[in-house]
Amino acid sequence: MYAQVVLPLSRYKSFTYQVPAEFSSTVRAGSFVTIPFRQRSATGVVVSLHERTSYQGTVKPIQAVKEEPAGLPQDLWDTLEWISRYYFTPLGMVLKSALPLGFSDRDSIRKLTLVTITEAGRRALTKWSGHAPAQKAVLEHLAAQSGTVSVSSLSALTAHPPSICQRLVERGWVQLELREQTADPLLQLPPGPVKEVILTEEQEQILKALRQARAAGQFAPILLRGVTGSGKTEIYLKAAQEVLAQGGSVLVLVPEIALTPQVARRFRTTFGSRVALWHSHLSPRERAWTWQELLKGRFSVVVGARSALFAPLPRLQLLIVDEEQEDSYKQEDPGPRYHARDAALVRGRNAGAVVLLTSATPSVESYYNGLLERFTGLELTERFGGAVYPRVRLVDLKAERQSTQNYQLILSDPLVEAIAKRLKREEQVILLQNRRGFAPVIGCNDCGYTVFCPHCAVLFTYHKSSKLLKCHYCGTTAPGLEACPQCGSPHVYLEGVGTEKVEEQLRQIFPTAGLRRMDADTTRRRGAHHRILQEFAERKVDILLGTQMIAKGLDFENVTLVGVVNGDTALFLPDFRAGERTFQLVYQVCGRAGRRQEKPGEAIIQTDHPDDIAIKAAARLDAHRFYNQVLAERGELLYPPFSRLIRLLVQGKDQEKAWSRARELRSRLTPLQKGMTLLGPASAPYERLRGLWRVHLLLKSSRETDPGGQQLHRLAASRIPHTWLERSHQGVRLKIDVDPVSLL
């Protein structure tokens, strides 16, 4: 028997190996094997088995099969293969990205050496004579313990615990045990009593529909829309209880790492130690330990960000994608550039499970699928517990600047007065400014010079806390400017508003208020998300200022005011989704206020464009009007959901070579089939990032002529050589992004 094996290489090739007789009953698709590769041993994954092979060279045998407690569930394996095909990524790279232990040694999981005193050791201690005080001290310590202790914990008694313990083992006075060290990231959330979830009548109707879908025992995609604070979480907690009671398992995806511990805590309180946490900020040891425990069947629920999609849960019956509209579900770099929401739908289909997509502001694609009844549509129209939606006010910043003659205005009088009112009543405030740093534009008043990143065609952002200029794309830093580098003038200006500048002004206006800033700069350290939100929950913080990570999923009963410092931050980016993102962000953050009946809320949106449809619809909670207008615009321009898109991005250090490859790519893709359109090549909106020039093309196919996008995929697969995707040529690299969420 022969096995086709893939390695973690950016190549579409698999390698043929012979399966020795002793492994014939254990090797299958998905098995991890040790193989001879070039002049070394390597770990690979078996993708298929065959009785014969057409390979003409010498076929080497598999050296070893890695023993696992259980294999990957078939639905997960099928999903990984689909991701490889659909997103044009070699299967080996998909497996490397998805499986934390896929290409590493299991022994990388840290082992703990435990020591226990024996009966012989206790007898020796009672008759102790002679020297060796260190050995005696260790035995006395072990005799006083009720169980085992780690060898490393004996360092307070002796400078060399391992050698002392080894001498005691030789005398038969202690026993050593090697055990995998527990690395549960949820240990700080101890299991609590099972929490009974009591639903409203409207929620019960939604749960009944979910119950009926599960009873059918087949794939069921469901879109649950509900105003913010309507209790969507309570519904899927109850649905998860029923799944677990029937022996199934549940996977919950959330868009932000900041939300993961909060949602996981609710599940841990409800389900105890059967809940696992998964996100990219876990340490390698935590990921390895969690993966192994999942394979052993210890967990029935996984809560996590995008990569939790690959959790090896058996008997998967319910997948929940919370805030399904979020762009953070899309993996950008490195590949595979998959969308976790779409891949969750595929995994649900493979498992015959219910896939529940939830959002107050669904993506335009999901909204449209609901209209066409491709998804079963369910809706919650009322806030949970009798709470009412906050009163929303629009503040025209242009008019405010004109009336106050303050053209550097950041916080308007209505917003400042509303904050002061809440602080006086000991209520809490959330403020959104979706741009970090102090000032995003730095320039010279005399010569007009503006400071750009030397590696990117983007402006440097000034960070006052570190006194550095930073590029938010490549990470380059430079000292803050004392004078213009071009003309030497000291008249340097700082324009624009970031979270640091808002924080500075808030501290000036409200010096005694408890204020915390939550953005990518303040949450770099491990556990920072959790600590900031915990302080806010305990009311040690009065004002929580942050970027979009505070805009969704947070539920604090004492928050009665939400302020949007600048609602236009992303409104006019050169991307067809810019208006959609602005609407979703403003609508979502307004919903953080007034989430309890006894404390009604208010939201104040500051904007320079109060008549823009995205801003106006979000303020009026008029989702139907917004979606109808966006659908009309996209239908006319043939953008999703009326088309399938593939973005082809050519990057290289040499601008002319990048353009030459892009032009060659266009000639390869033409002529097109009926219903297809090819735009470009053109410079990407961000023409240069990380030292690479960027040229892109956009391949579109109408859903009328190509409903599933298969023709578009076949065209790209047949016209673009694999070698173009596997490696760079003359310093130029091609990236394929299927169903892109950003065209920047």
Sequence and secondary structure as in RCSB ss.txt:
>XXXX:A:sequence
MYAQVVLPLSRYKSFTYQVPAEFSSTVRAGSFVTIPFRQRSATGVVVSLHERTSYQGTVKPIQAVKEEPAGLPQD
LWDTLEWISRYYFTPLGMVLKSALPLGFSDRDSIRKLTLVTITEAGRRALTKWSGHAPAQKAVLEHLAAQSGTVS
VSSLSALTAHPPSICQRLVERGWVQLELREQTADPLLQLPPGPVKEVILTEEQEQILKALRQARAAGQFAPILLR
GVTGSGKTEIYLKAAQEVLAQGGSVLVLVPEIALTPQVARRFRTTFGSRVALWHSHLSPRERAWTWQELLKGRFS
VVVGARSALFAPLPRLQLLIVDEEQEDSYKQEDPGPRYHARDAALVRGRNAGAVVLLTSATPSVESYYNGLLERF
TGLELTERFGGAVYPRVRLVDLKAERQSTQNYQLILSDPLVEAIAKRLKREEQVILLQNRRGFAPVIGCNDCGYT
VFCPHCAVLFTYHKSSKLLKCHYCGTTAPGLEACPQCGSPHVYLEGVGTEKVEEQLRQIFPTAGLRRMDADTTRR
RGAHHRILQEFAERKVDILLGTQMIAKGLDFENVTLVGVVNGDTALFLPDFRAGERTFQLVYQVCGRAGRRQEKP
GEAIIQTDHPDDIAIKAAARLDAHRFYNQVLAERGELLYPPFSRLIRLLVQGKDQEKAWSRARELRSRLTPLQKG
MTLLGPASAPYERLRGLWRVHLLLKSSRETDPGGQQLHRLAASRIPHTWLERSHQGVRLKIDVDPVSLL
>XXXX:A:secstr
 EEEEE SSSSS  EEEE  GGGTTT  TT EEEEEETTEEEEEEEEEEES     S   B  EE   SS   HH
HHHHHHHHHHHTT  HHHHHHHH TTTTS GGGS EEEEEEE HHHHHHHHT  SS HHHHHHHHHHHT SS EE
GGGGGGT S HHHHHHHHHHTTSEEEEEEE    TTTTS           HHHHHHHHHHHHHHHTTS EEEEEE
E TTS HHHHHHHHHHHHHHTT EEEEE S TTTHHHHHHHHHHHHGGGEEEE TTS HHHHHHHHHHHHTT  S
EEEESGGGGG   SSEEEEEEETTT GGGB  SSS   BHHHHHHHHHHHHT EEEEEESS  HHHHHHHHTTSS
EEEEE S GGG    EEEEEEHHHHHHHHT TT  S HHHHHHHHHHHHTT EEEEE    SSBSEEEETTT  B
 B SSSSSB EEETTTTEEE TTT  EEE  SS TTT  S EEEES  HHHHHHHHHHH TTS EEEESTTTT S
TTHHHHHHHHHHTT  SEEEESGGGSSS   TTEEEEEES TTTTTTSSSTTHHHHHHHHHHHHHTTS  BTTB 
 EEEEEES TTSHHHHHHHHT HHHHHHHHHHHHHHHT TTSEEEEEEEEEESSHHHHHHHHHHHHHHH S  TT
EEEEEEEEEEEEEETTEEEEEEEEEEETTT TTSHHHHHHHHHHS HHHHHS BTTEEEEEEES S   
